[in-house]
Amino acid sequence: MPFQFVAPELAKWDALAATPDGPPELLVAPFFSDERPLRGAAGLCDWRMCGRLSRLILAERISGDRGEVTLLPGRRLAFPKLLLFGMGASDEFAEPVFRWVAREIAKVMRRLRVRRYAVPLPGRSTGRIAARRALELWVEEVEDDGEVWLVESPSTQKDLAEVLGRRSR
């Protein structure tokens, strides 16, 4: 599975439009049911979309319950589509939940026939899992069937690139 990196900054996402292949066709934004305000990629999307995700939560149209999947147009985002993925309560998050979420996201990508997508590794927005461990688990659980853009900070990207470099040897 080829990996690319993009920083969790709206300006970096916007810059993807100028790349030769353009941005990935979809951004996955995992979030917890008790994470308010939204954090990480979901929080950035909410801000860029003028609070649309918060309004959906307040209207009880989305909740973040484990396995909840909501596909939205990526209006005002660099990505054509946004997929919100519920991870359940944050206090229940552990490696088995991470593994399940990773597999479920991959299943949804296959069903949607999305081969190029961006995703922050589940649980990273709240620090519930270390970057290296999250990447190791992702690689174990997700089949090699697309191009994944990992949404991670530049300092973490270097660390993860080393992990991926060792994996390819």
Buried (B, 14 or more C-beta within 10 A) or exposed (E): BEBBBBBBEBEBBEBBEEEEEEBBBBBBBBBBBEBEEBBBBBBBBBBBBEBBBBEBBEEEEBBBEBEBBBEBEBEEBBBBBBBBBBBBBBEEBEEEBBBBBBBBBBEBBEEBEBBBBBBBBBBBBBEBBBBEBBBBBBBEBBEEEBBBBBBBBEEBBEBBBEBBEEEEE
